[in-house]
Amino acid sequence: MNTFQKSLYQKEWHICGSFINPDTFAGAITLINQRKVTFDRIITHTYAVSELERAIQAQAGSESLKVIVKA
């Protein structure tokens, strides 16, 4: 068992996946790229990957709607 797997086990992490509907995903991306849909009002915090812990804390707090982590 590697270190990451051991951490998952010991800390009882829960990992949740998400589902992308193949029939609507491409259309949604097109709308976003054409700026017909914007998310400026719901993205309240943006962090670098190096600030991941702060991003997770912000998302868990009550003052954020959506938190973005950029590579």
Contacts in CASP RR format, 6 or more apart in sequence:
PFRMAT RR
TARGET T0000
AUTHOR 0000-0000-0000
METHOD contacts of the structure
MODEL  1
MNTFQKSLYQKEWHICGSFINPDTFAGAITLINQRKVTFDRIITHTYAVS
ELERAIQAQAGSESLKVIVKA
1 9 0 8 1.000
7 13 0 8 1.000
8 15 0 8 1.000
28 37 0 8 1.000
31 37 0 8 1.000
39 66 0 8 1.000
42 65 0 8 1.000
42 66 0 8 1.000
43 65 0 8 1.000
43 66 0 8 1.000
43 67 0 8 1.000
43 68 0 8 1.000
44 63 0 8 1.000
44 64 0 8 1.000
44 65 0 8 1.000
44 66 0 8 1.000
44 67 0 8 1.000
45 55 0 8 1.000
45 58 0 8 1.000
45 59 0 8 1.000
45 64 0 8 1.000
45 66 0 8 1.000
45 67 0 8 1.000
45 68 0 8 1.000
46 67 0 8 1.000
46 68 0 8 1.000
46 69 0 8 1.000
46 70 0 8 1.000
47 54 0 8 1.000
47 55 0 8 1.000
47 58 0 8 1.000
47 67 0 8 1.000
47 68 0 8 1.000
47 69 0 8 1.000
47 70 0 8 1.000
48 69 0 8 1.000
48 70 0 8 1.000
49 69 0 8 1.000
49 70 0 8 1.000
49 71 0 8 1.000
51 69 0 8 1.000
52 69 0 8 1.000
55 67 0 8 1.000
55 69 0 8 1.000
58 64 0 8 1.000
58 67 0 8 1.000
59 67 0 8 1.000
END
